[in-house]
């Protein structure tokens, strides 16, 4: 698989990034052995870039996978919510310890909203800058669901990498549409920021349009790489085929379409009820302050488009 450098950094990555949240107990609930084998399989097929986060609680999967991977050839991006020096130190030390590695390639501040929230994390950023000088981090970044987050990262000199949500229908973008997001990404790209996208299938809601959705993101010239969740060898093979040819392999279409999908709601749901008001099938309800799908859910995904926190996904 082709590799590219992330912006002005010297970090070289495959154009596909292994999104590792889907293997965890929060979603597919694979065993550590199963998850590690998938990461190694993807690496054998040319995917040398993995996205994780402290909150995913899956460092053990990655640790086991690294036993069969050339660490110097592998790029790990992780994220945390640290905003003080102490919190940043604890997050970095946790990642280094649980992954049993001497460095993290990309350490990011999770879910930044704008230049104002980035400034509010100054202590953490300053700590990561010093850790970068010591070789414990290769690059500093932010993840964001907002156009203003991308623009904030663009204007912050310490930020090397921006990890924005981007998909053909703009699902999950909290302050604009896909055109607004692409415009902001282009500006950041032209300033030398490394750009790797997230949610090309809109958290699973664009699975029925996988080929078109995948090719839409792949063909955006301002994105170096993008992360997509992968739960099986078939999904890895399909995504590689889409990256290399733009087509889903005929031999995999039936098996992937036959997979039983489900709608899940993340723990950080606010219980605002916008999903309930959107659903015309009475397929989701608020129980004990959280949205819960029921037997009426037809996986149409309309509810997710109105979730302000993007906490509704299909797996």
N, C-alpha and C positions, 0 to 999 in steps of 0.2 A: 504494500500500500504506500502511496506517496506520502512523504513527510514535508512539513513546512516549519519555518521558524515563527514563533509567536512574537509578532511585532519586532521591536528593537532588542528583544532578549536573545540569548544564545540557546534557548530551549527549543529543541526540534521535536515535533510531535506528529503522529499520524492524524489525518484529517478526521478520523473517527475517534471519539473519546468514549471509553467504557464508563457509562453511568452506573454506579454501583449501589445506589439506594434500593433498586428493585429486588436485589437478592436477599435483603435483610428481613428480620422478623416483622418489620413494618409493612412489608409487601409480600413477596413470594415465599419468604421464610425458608430459604434454602439452608442446608447444613453448611458448616464452615468448609468442609471437604468439597461439597458440590460447588459452592461459590468460588473457592480457590481454583478448582479445576476449570471453571468457565473463564476466569481471568487469564489463566495460563493458556487456554485454548485460543482466546482472542489474541494474545500476544504472539502465539505461533502463526497466526494468520496476518500479523502485521500491525495490530493495534497496540501501540506502546504508551498510551496515554489513558490515565484513569482519574475519574472525578469522585471525590468522597467528601465527607464533612464529619466533624466531631459528633454532631447530633445524630448521625446515621448509626453510630455504634457498630461499625463494621471493620474496624482496624484489624481484627483477628482474621477475617477473611483474607485481607490484603497481605498481612504478615505471612500467612501460610502460602499464598500464591507466590510471594517474592522468593521463596525457597527454590523455585524452579525458573526464575527469571533473572536476566542480567540487569541488576539494579542500575548500573550506569547508563543503560539503554532505555530505562523505563522512567516515565514522568508521572509523578503523583501530585494531584492538586487536592488540597483539603481546605476546609472553611471553619470559622468559629465566630462566636458572637462577642468576643472580647472587646472591651472598650477602655480597660485600664492596663497599665504595664503588668501588674500582677496576673491578671486574667490571661493576657497574651502569653506570658511566660508559661503559665500552667498548661495552656492549650498546646503550645509548641512542644513542651516537655512530654506531655501525654502522647502526642503523635509520634515523636521520636522513639519513645519507650515502647509503645504498643506495636509499632511497625518494625521495631528493631533496625532502624536505619540512622545514618549519621546526619541526614539532611532531608528537608522537604522541598520539592521542586517549586511548588507554588502554594503560598499560604494566603488565604483570602479572608476578608471580612464578609460575613454572610448577610445577604439581604439588605444591602445599603439602598437608601431611598433618594438621596440627593447629596449635594456638596455639604449640606448642613449636618447630615448624619455622619458623613465621612469626617468632618471636622470634629464632631463629638467623639470620634474614636482616635483622636490624635495620639493619646498615650500608647495605645496598642500599635498604631502605625509606627511611631517612633521606636518602639521596642523591636518590631519586625525589621526596621531599617538597620538597627544594630546587629540583629541576628543574621541579616543578609551579609553584612560586612564580615561576619565571622564564618560564613559558609554554611550556616545552618538552614538558610532559606535561599533559594535561587531567584525568586521573584515574588512580588507582593501584588495582591489583586483584590477585587471585590466581585461579589455576585449581586445581581439586582433583577427585580421584576418591573423596574420603572425606567422610563426614558430619562427622567431627571437623574436617576442613579448613574446611567451611562455618561451623561454630561458632567456629573460630579466627578466621576473617575477620570474623565478626560482632562479636567482642570486641576487635578491633583498630581503633582510631579512624582510623588513617591509610588503611585499606582502604576504597575507595569502591565497588568492583565485585567481585562473586564470580561465577566461571564454573564451575559444578559439572556433573558428569555426571548426566544424568537421562533415564530411559526407562522404558517401561511394565513391563519385567521386571527392572529394576535391574541390567542387565548392566554390569559394570565398576565397580560400587560396592564398595569394598574392605572396608568395615567396617560393613555394615548392609544394609538392603533399601530398596526405593523409598519405602515409607512413612516410614522414618527420614529419608531424604533430603528428602522433601517437607516434613516437620515442621521440619527445620533451615532449609530455604529460606524457609519462612513466617516464621520468627523473624528471619532476616536481612532479608527484604523489609519487615517491619513496623518495622525499625530504620532504614529508608531506604537500605539497600544496593541498588545496581543489580544485578540478577540476569539473566545470560544463560546458558542451558543449553548443554550439548554432548551429542553422541551420542544424539539422539532415536531413531535407528534402531539403536542398540547397536553401532556400528562396522560396520554392514551386516548384522548378524545378524537384524535384524527386517525386512529388505526384503520378505520374503513377507507381512508384516503392515503394510506401509507406511501405509496409510490409518488403521488403528486406532492404530498407534504414533505417527504424526504428530499425530493429533487428541488423543491422551492428553496429550502435552506441551503442545500449543497451549492446552488448556483448563485447565491449572494456573494459577490466578489470581495466583500469586506469582512468575511468570517474565515479565520484560519482553520478552525476545527469546531466540532460541536459534539456535545455529550448526549448519548441516548441510552436509556436503560436496556439491559440485555439479560434475559433470564434463562436462555437455553442456547445450545450450539446452533439450532436452527435459526434463531433470531440473529445470532452473530453472523452466520453465513449469509442470511438475507440482507443484513445491513451492509456487509462488505460488497455484495453484488450490486446493491443500490448505489453505493459510492463509486464503484468501478464502471458500471454499465448503465446505471439509471433505471434498471429493471429488477423486479422481484423474480427469482428463479421459479419456473413453473413447478418444479418438484417440491417446493416449499410452500407454495401458496395455500394449498388445501390444508396442510397440517397446521399452519399458522392461523388460518381462518377458523379452524375447528377448535382452537384453544378456548376454553371456557373463561370468559372475562368477568370481572366484578368491579363494582364501584366502591371505592374506599374514601373515607374522610379522615384527614390528618387530625392528630390530637390538638393542634393549635386552632381548630375551628372555634369561632367566636359565637356561634349560635345566632347569627344576625337574622336568619330566616329568608334571605334573598333567594336562596336555592328553592325553598319551599314555595315561595310566591311565583317562581319561574316555572316549576314543574306542572305540566298539564295532566299528568298521569297519577298524581298523588303518590309518587314513588320515593319521596324523601320527607322526613319530618324532624322536628326538633324534640329531642328527648334528653332530659337532664342537661339542658344548655348546649347540646351539640347536635349537629345534623346527622341523621342516621337513615341510610337507604332501607327500603322495605321490599316486599315481594312484587310491588307494582312497578319497580324500576325497570325500564326497558333499555338502559344504557345509551340513551340518545345523546347524553352529554350536555344538553342545553343548560342544566343547572350550573355547570362549571363556569360558563361564560359570565355569570353574574356573581360569582364568588369573589369578594374583594381581596381575600387572602390566598386565592388559588390553592385551596386545601382539598378540593375534590378531584380525584384522579380515577382513571380506569386502568386496571392491570390485568 
